[in-house]
Amino acid sequence: MSTFTLADLEAIVAARAAADPSESWTAKLVASGQQKAAKKLGEEAVETVIAAIEGKKAELTSETADLLYHLMVVLKIGGVPLQDVMGELERRTGQSGLAEKASRKN
Ligand SMILES: N=c1c2ncn([C@@H]3O[C@H](COP(=O)(O)OP(=O)(O)OP(=O)(O)O)[C@@H](O)[C@H]3O)c2ncn1[C@@H]1O[C@H](COP(=O)(O)O)[C@@H](O)[C@H]1O
């Protein structure tokens, strides 16, 4: 079982963002700006959805990896640390999703 974490990926993305864009996809994507990076994230999301609907496990695994990597790039450009996202998820652990949805309808 892999011990690789999203925090590890975030650290790699942060390090490669400062690399030469001719040598790094991450640096190239960061240099191209949030509009391009977010569009790429959207494409990977659609490819993940298609793999999920088609029930193809290998494609779902691979597309989800692409999706998470591009999400890390978008968070990096957006200046949002993964810790903030995890903190938000942790804050929600005390409440069920259904209760949260109902609380927004008032
Ligand atoms: N996890 C990834 C990762 N996942 C996907 N990709 C790249 O994302 C790019 C876009 O994926 P696509 O499937 O859309 O490929 P494409 O059709 O060639 O893209 P387009 O030509 O359409 O733009 C590809 O070039 C993939 O290689 C990634 N690039 C980098 N990483 C990680 O980042 C590290 C540093 O990479 P560099 O920044 O390239 O040094 C790597 O060691 C990995 O850990």
The ligand as a MOL file (V3000), in Angstrom:
LIG
                    3D

  0  0  0     0  0            999 V3000
M  V30 BEGIN CTAB
M  V30 COUNTS 44 47 0 0 0
M  V30 BEGIN ATOM
M  V30 1 N 1.3510 13.9720 -10.8960 0
M  V30 2 C 1.7420 14.6310 -11.8600 0
M  V30 3 C 0.9980 14.6910 -13.0840 0
M  V30 4 N -0.1760 14.1230 -13.4490 0
M  V30 5 C -0.3930 14.5280 -14.7230 0
M  V30 6 N 0.6050 15.3080 -15.1410 0
M  V30 7 C 0.8100 15.9090 -16.4740 0
M  V30 8 O -0.3260 16.6500 -16.8520 0
M  V30 9 C -0.2300 16.8620 -18.2580 0
M  V30 10 C -1.6110 17.0230 -18.8470 0
M  V30 11 O -2.2520 15.7930 -18.8690 0
M  V30 12 P -3.1160 15.3770 -20.1250 0
M  V30 13 O -3.6250 14.0240 -19.8380 0
M  V30 14 O -4.1350 16.4100 -20.4290 0
M  V30 15 O -1.9790 15.3220 -21.2460 0
M  V30 16 P -1.8250 16.1300 -22.5880 0
M  V30 17 O -2.9150 15.7050 -23.5050 0
M  V30 18 O -0.4170 15.8740 -23.0130 0
M  V30 19 O -2.0020 17.6900 -22.2210 0
M  V30 20 P -2.3250 18.8440 -23.2850 0
M  V30 21 O -1.2800 18.7410 -24.3850 0
M  V30 22 O -3.7370 18.6450 -23.7590 0
M  V30 23 O -2.1780 20.1600 -22.5190 0
M  V30 24 C 0.6010 15.7270 -18.8310 0
M  V30 25 O 1.7870 16.2900 -19.3880 0
M  V30 26 C 0.9170 14.8820 -17.6070 0
M  V30 27 O 2.2330 14.3560 -17.6230 0
M  V30 28 C 1.4840 15.4520 -14.1400 0
M  V30 29 N 2.6410 16.1600 -14.0640 0
M  V30 30 C 3.3390 16.1030 -12.8990 0
M  V30 31 N 2.9340 15.3730 -11.8110 0
M  V30 32 C 3.7540 15.3610 -10.5750 0
M  V30 33 O 4.5780 16.5130 -10.5380 0
M  V30 34 C 5.9510 16.1040 -10.4770 0
M  V30 35 C 6.8130 17.1330 -11.1760 0
M  V30 36 O 6.5330 17.1370 -12.5720 0
M  V30 37 P 7.1760 18.2880 -13.4660 0
M  V30 38 O 6.6480 19.5690 -12.9690 0
M  V30 39 O 6.7650 18.0140 -14.8880 0
M  V30 40 O 8.6590 18.1860 -13.2760 0
M  V30 41 C 5.9860 14.7220 -11.0920 0
M  V30 42 O 7.1120 13.9940 -10.6780 0
M  V30 43 C 4.7050 14.1510 -10.5200 0
M  V30 44 O 4.9040 13.8050 -9.1670 0
M  V30 END ATOM
M  V30 BEGIN BOND
M  V30 1 2 1 2
M  V30 2 1 2 3
M  V30 3 1 2 31
M  V30 4 1 3 4
M  V30 5 2 3 28
M  V30 6 2 4 5
M  V30 7 1 5 6
M  V30 8 1 6 7
M  V30 9 1 6 28
M  V30 10 1 7 8
M  V30 11 1 7 26
M  V30 12 1 8 9
M  V30 13 1 9 10
M  V30 14 1 9 24
M  V30 15 1 10 11
M  V30 16 1 11 12
M  V30 17 2 12 13
M  V30 18 1 12 14
M  V30 19 1 12 15
M  V30 20 1 15 16
M  V30 21 2 16 17
M  V30 22 1 16 18
M  V30 23 1 16 19
M  V30 24 1 19 20
M  V30 25 2 20 21
M  V30 26 1 20 22
M  V30 27 1 20 23
M  V30 28 1 24 25
M  V30 29 1 24 26
M  V30 30 1 26 27
M  V30 31 1 28 29
M  V30 32 2 29 30
M  V30 33 1 30 31
M  V30 34 1 31 32
M  V30 35 1 32 33
M  V30 36 1 32 43
M  V30 37 1 33 34
M  V30 38 1 34 35
M  V30 39 1 34 41
M  V30 40 1 35 36
M  V30 41 1 36 37
M  V30 42 2 37 38
M  V30 43 1 37 39
M  V30 44 1 37 40
M  V30 45 1 41 42
M  V30 46 1 41 43
M  V30 47 1 43 44
M  V30 END BOND
M  V30 END CTAB
M  END
